[in-house]
Amino acid sequence: MTVMEFSIFPLDKGTGLSKYVAEVIKIVEKSGLPFNLGPMGTVVEGELADLQKLLENCHEYMESVSDRVYMTAKFDTRKGAKDRITGKIESVKKALNSNDLS
């Protein structure tokens, strides 16, 4: 399973960009993939091909409303792993609660 964190926004629309980000989130919701919206990006989990298609759809939308688009994406694939969005966070919390942080 792959986890992707991405950000996408127009560079030619001023400082208030939430309405454009909201439209991207609608595209993410429509994909049916599990996701978490964060203050600096959105994390989505799925098969690599599905995540790439999602990025393409988001970029296509943003290009339709903007002459200049900024997008970043990071991917982490781990064979056999599931529910990585919450699993990765829980793993760190567990380590924080243990006495062995070495």
C-alpha positions in Angstrom: 0.0 0.0 0.0 1.2 3.5 -0.7 0.7 6.7 1.3 0.9 10.0 -0.6 1.1 13.5 0.8 0.4 16.3 -1.6 -0.3 20.0 -1.9 -1.6 21.8 -4.9 -2.6 25.4 -5.3 -2.7 28.2 -7.9 0.0 30.9 -7.8 -2.0 33.6 -9.5 -5.1 33.9 -7.3 -3.8 36.0 -4.4 -3.5 34.9 -0.7 -7.0 33.4 -0.1 -6.8 30.0 -1.7 -9.1 27.9 0.5 -11.9 27.8 -2.2 -9.4 26.2 -4.7 -8.2 23.7 -2.1 -11.8 22.9 -1.2 -12.4 22.0 -4.9 -9.4 19.7 -4.8 -10.7 18.0 -1.7 -14.0 17.3 -3.4 -12.0 15.5 -6.1 -10.2 13.5 -3.4 -13.5 12.6 -1.7 -14.9 11.5 -5.1 -12.0 9.1 -5.5 -13.2 7.1 -2.5 -9.6 6.8 -1.2 -9.0 7.3 2.5 -7.5 10.7 3.3 -6.7 13.2 6.0 -6.7 17.0 5.3 -3.9 18.8 7.0 -2.8 22.4 7.3 0.0 22.1 4.7 -1.2 19.1 2.6 -3.4 16.2 2.3 -2.5 12.6 2.9 -4.1 9.9 0.8 -3.7 6.1 0.9 -4.2 3.7 -2.0 -2.5 1.8 -4.8 0.1 3.8 -6.6 -1.8 3.9 -9.9 -4.9 5.3 -8.1 -2.8 8.0 -6.4 -1.2 9.0 -9.7 -4.6 9.3 -11.3 -5.9 11.3 -8.4 -2.9 13.7 -8.8 -3.7 14.0 -12.5 -7.3 14.8 -11.8 -6.4 17.4 -9.2 -3.9 19.0 -11.5 -6.3 19.0 -14.4 -8.8 20.9 -12.3 -6.3 23.4 -11.0 -5.0 24.1 -14.5 -8.5 24.8 -15.6 -8.7 27.7 -13.2 -5.2 29.0 -13.1 -2.3 29.9 -15.4 0.3 28.8 -12.8 0.0 25.8 -10.6 2.3 24.7 -7.7 2.2 21.0 -6.7 4.3 18.8 -4.5 3.9 15.1 -3.8 5.6 12.6 -1.6 5.1 8.8 -1.7 5.8 6.0 0.8 5.1 2.4 -0.3 5.3 -0.5 2.1 4.4 -4.0 0.9 1.7 -5.7 2.9 0.8 -2.7 5.0 -2.7 -1.3 5.4 -4.3 1.6 7.1 -1.0 3.5 7.0 -2.6 6.9 7.5 -3.4 6.1 11.1 -1.0 3.3 11.6 2.1 5.4 11.1 0.8 7.9 13.7 -0.1 5.2 16.2 3.4 3.7 15.8 5.0 7.0 16.7 2.6 7.5 19.7 3.5 4.0 20.9 7.2 4.9 20.8 6.6 8.1 22.6 4.9 6.2 25.4 7.7 3.7 25.8 10.8 4.3 27.7 13.0 3.1 24.9 13.5 5.9 22.4 17.0 4.9 21.4 
